[in-house]
């Protein structure tokens, strides 16, 4: 038996003691004993609990791998996520005052990917256990919107219809304003019998749309999300913000950062999360690498009223970033890259003379790296707003306003 004292929390949510030794579900200040296995303490027992330890609100917390931090108080998690951003910035010599994160409430996740396996009696749908291929049902999930947890029987019915006995079905369910949008991958090949069965299932569960692998199997009505004054129908499986509250916080921050801008470039624009609201006040050029998403954005813009012009371009900004001369007419840029950041595009932004940049990120480490590039080029960070729409997880997002100095 080995006893350790936890010094800090790692980026994956494990407690870390000297060594380092990693201890799952442990918090800083706790004394923990268990069996040492290399760098990991197995079967840990909390001998001295932290004052920040709480009873997990979800009955699935011990088995489900979906949340990493339900054993910690909301205040601790909020402070820790703010420190994650602060430490990432400090590694590049950047110091900015940070307010507490804007955290999405419990039961607010509007999309989730369920795993489904056939069983002898039907199918089992849910999330994987921690570090396991085993699926557990999560009917009392405190993270998902109630309409998603209520959809578990529908997901299991999909498994009965379309999963092989050995394979695993992946079912992405998105709550939209007009009903659930379902995208299935890893299922059987589509045939007439399966299509008819899916039609019956969609009617029974009042689904808006079902996509099967790369194709829309059926659409009873368009799945619609409201963005500013526009109604967006995203392509199946398209990237969307995890919660409506988180999306609203990000949009509000971007709009504040670019208040008064007349020509904006939206880089890594997706389906128009920022482009459509920004077009209420500015002309927007949206650049995205996925044609289906730019088509959805264009359709939403053309059918909305009161928006200024949105142009769009399908372009791989990793290999072919916008050049300074292409940004010359813009007085604002919003950039929202994936977790890897946007080193190539940021290098070109650093050579341009855009007055303001709203930098959105889901990775504080690459955000700090790219922001350091812009600071060296003459930008100042005016503020950073931290947004936590992945409640009880180790993920954190943020929006920053960078203004070019004179």
N, C-alpha and C positions, 0 to 999 in steps of 0.2 A: 504493500500500500504506500502510495506517494502522496504527500500533502504539499500544496502550493498556495501562494497568495497571488491573486489576479492583479496585475498592474494596469492593464489597459484593455480596450476593446479593439479587435482587429477589424479590417474592412469587410470581412465576411460575417461578422457578428460573433465570432468566438472570443472568449476571454483569453488573454495572453499573460503568462507569468514569465519570470526569468528563465532563460535557456536558449531559445524560447520554447515554452510548452503551451500548446493550444488546448483549450477546454471549452467544449460546446455549452452554450446556454449559461455561461458564467459572466459575472459583472465585476468591474473594477472594485477592489477592496475586499472581495470575498475570499475566504479560506476554503479550499476545495480539496478533497481527497479522492483518489481513484487509482486505477491500474495504469502505469506508464507504459505506453507503446510507442517507442520512438519519440517523436515530438508531440504526441497526443496523449491526453489523459482520458482513458476509457471508463465508462460507467461512473461518472463523477458524482460525488455526494457533497452537497453544500453544507460545510460545517459551520461557517459563520456567514450568514447572508448579508447582502448589501441593503442599506436603507432604501435603495432604489428598486429593489426586487418587489414585484407584485404578482398576484395570481393572474395567470393568462386569462383574458376575457373569453377565449374560444375553447370549447371542449376538445377540439382537435389539435391543440397547440403542441402536445408532446409527440404526436406521431406525424402530423402533416409537415411537409417541407416547404410550404408556401410562405410562411412567416418566420423570421429569424429573431425578432425582438419583442415578442409578446410578454416575456417575463420581466421586462423593464418598464419603469413608469414612463408616462408620456413626456414628462418634463425631462427625464434623463435622455430619452431618445431624441427629443428636439434639440437639447444642448449638444448631444454627441454629433448629430448631423451637421449642426452649425460648425462644430469643431473640425469635422472632416473637411468642410470647405475651407475653413481658416488655415488648416495645416497644409492643404494642397496649394493654397496661395502663398503661404510663407515659404514653401520650398522653392519658389521662384522670386522671393523677395517682395511679394505684394502684400500690403496690409490694408484692409478695408473693414470698417465697422459693419457688422452683420446683425440684423434683427432676427428674432426667433423665426423658424420656418413657418410657412403657411401650410398647415397639415389638413389633408382631406379627412372627412369624418369616417367613422366606422360604417360598414355596409354601403360603401359608395362606389366600389369598383364596377364599372359599366361593361367591362369585357374581361373574359378569362378563357384560357385554353385548358380544357378538360382532357384527361387521358381516359380511354375506354378499352376494356378487354371483355371478350366473350367469356361466359361461364357456362357451366352445365345447365343452370336454370335460367340463364338470360344474359345479362351483362352487368359490369360494375364500372361506374364512372366516378371520377374524382381527381384528386391530386396524388402525386407520388409521396410516399413516406420519405423522411429525411435520409439522404444517401442510399436510396433503394429504388428498385424497379417496381416495388409493390404499390398498388393503387389502393387508396382508402377513400371511402365516400365522405363528403363534407357537408352534410345537410344543415349543420349549425354554423357554417362559416360566418365569422364576424367581419370579414373583409369585403365580400361580394355584396352587390345590391341584391335585395331579396328576390327580384325577378330572375336573377341568375341562379341562385340556389334553388329556386322553384323549378328551374329548367333541367335539373339533374335527371328526373325520369325521362324527359325527352331525349337527353344525351344517351342514356342507357338504351332507349328504344332505337336510336341510330346505330348503337353498337350491335344490337341484335340483327338489324337489317344489313349492315355494311361491313362489319369487322370479321376478319378471318379468325379461326379458333386459336391460331398461334400469334397473329400480329396484334398490334396496338393501334387503335384509332385515335387521332388527335382532332378535337372538336373545339374550334374557336367560336364562342358565343358573344355577340355584341348587343347590348341594349341600345336601341335607337328610339327616336320619337314615334316611329310607326310600327314598332314590334322588334322581335329578336331577329338578328342577322346571323346565320350559321354557316361556318366554313369548315368543311371536313377534309382531312388529308389522311392518306394511308389506308383507304378503304378498298373494297372490291371494285372491279371494273363496272362501269355503268352499263346497264342493259334495260330493256323495256320493263321487266318485272321490278327491278330496283327503283326505277323512275316512278312507277305507279305507286309503289310502297312509300316512297318519299313524299309524293303528292298527298297521300292519305295522312301521313304523319304531320306534314305542314298544316294541313287543314285542322287536324285534331288538336294541335298545340298552337294554332293561330300564328305561325311563323311568317315573317315578312319574306325571307329569302333563304335558300339553301344553295351553297356552292359545293361542288364535289371535285376535289383536287383542283384542277385549273379552270374548270368550267362552271357556269351557273346552271345548276340542275333545274331550278324553278324559282320563279319570283311571283308571289301573290300580290305584292305591292312593293314599291321602292323603299328600302331602309333609309330613313332620312335623319340627318343630324343638323341642327341649326347652328350656323356660324355667322354672327352678326346678323344682317338682314337676308342671308342666303340660306337655302336649303341644299345640303350636300348629300349626295348618295355615293359613299365611298366604294371603290372596287372591293371585291371579296378579299379579306385578309390584309387590307391596307393598314398602315400604321395610323393609330389614333391615340390621343392622350387617354390615360387609364381611367381618370375620373372627370366628371363634368366640373367639379369644384377646382381641381388642379388645372384643367384647361382654362377655366375662367381666370385664375390667378396668373397664369403665364401670359394670356392675352392682355390682361389689364397692365401687366408690367411692360410688355412690348409696346403697347399703345402709349403708355406714359413716356417711355424712352424716346419714342419717335413723334411726339406731339409737335405739330406744325410742319412736319416733313411733307413735301409735295410730290416727290418721286422716290419710290422705295424699291430696292431689290430685295426679294425674299429668296434666300439661298437655302437649299434643302427644304423646299416649300411643302413637300408632301401633297396632301389634298387641299391645302389652303387654310390650315388652322389659323395662321396669322394673316395671310394675304387677303382673305375675304373680309375680316373685320377692319384691317388697315385701309381697304379700298373705300371705306366710308369717307375718308378724308384725303387720300393720296392715290396717285396712279402707281400701280404695282407691276413689277416684272418678276414673275415667279419662275424659279429654276429648280428642276427636280429630275432625277435620273429615271423615274418610272413613268412611262407614257400613260398607263391607265390612271394614275393619280392626277396627272396634269389634265387629262381629258375630263375627269370628274370635277376638278376645280373649274375648268372652263365652262362646263355645263351649269354648275352652280352659279357662276358669275353672270352668264348670259340670261339666266332665268330669275335673277334678283333685280329689285328696283332700288334706285338711289345710290348705286356704287359707281365709283370712277373706274376708268379702264384698267383691266388686268390683262397683261400679255403673259404668255408662258413659253417655256423652252425646255425641251428634254435634253439634259446634258449631264454627263458624269463629271461632277465638280472635283473629284479626287484626281482624275487624269487630265481634265480640261477645265481648270478654274476660270472664272470670269477675270478678265484683264483690267488694269486700271482705266484704259480708254473706254471700256464698256461700262464702267461705273461712273464715268465723268459727270453724267447728268444727274446722278442720284444725290440727294441730300440726306438719305438715310438707308441703312441696310439692316435687315434682320437675318441672322444666320443661326440655324438650328441643326447642327450635324449629328450623326450617330455617335456612339460611345468613343469611337476612335478619334474623334475630333476632326479638324479640317485644316491640317497643317499647310497643304498646298494652296487652298483658297485664302487662308489667313495671310500667307506670305504675299499674295497679290493685293489683298486689302491693305496691308501695311504700306504698299507702294502707291496706293491710290490716295485720294484726298477727300473721302466721304466724311462729312462733318460728324455724323453720329452712327454708332453701331449698337444694335440691340443683340447681344450675344446670349443665346439660349443653349443650355447644355444639360446632359444627363450624366456627365462624368466630370467631377471636380478636377481630377488630375489632368485630363487633356484640355479642359477649360483653362486651367492655370497656365499650362504650357502655351496655348494659343494666345491667351491674353498677354502673357509676357512679351510675345512677338509684337503685338500691337503697341504695348507701352514703349518698347524700344524704338518704335517708329513714330512716336509722338502723341500717342493717345493717353488720356487719363481715365481711370475708372471712377465714375461719379458715385455709383451705388451698385450693390448686388442684392438681389432678393432671392431668398432660398424658398423653394416650393417642395413640399413632401406629399406627393400624391400616391406614393407607394408606402402607405402606413404599415408600421411594424416590420418593414424590410430594411436592408442596408442601403437601398438606393436613395439618391437625393438628386434633385434638379435645381436649376437656378437660372436667373435672368440678370444680365448686367448691362448697364449703360456705359459705353465708352465714347468719350467725346475727344475729337482731335484738338490739341492745344495749338496756340498761335505761335 
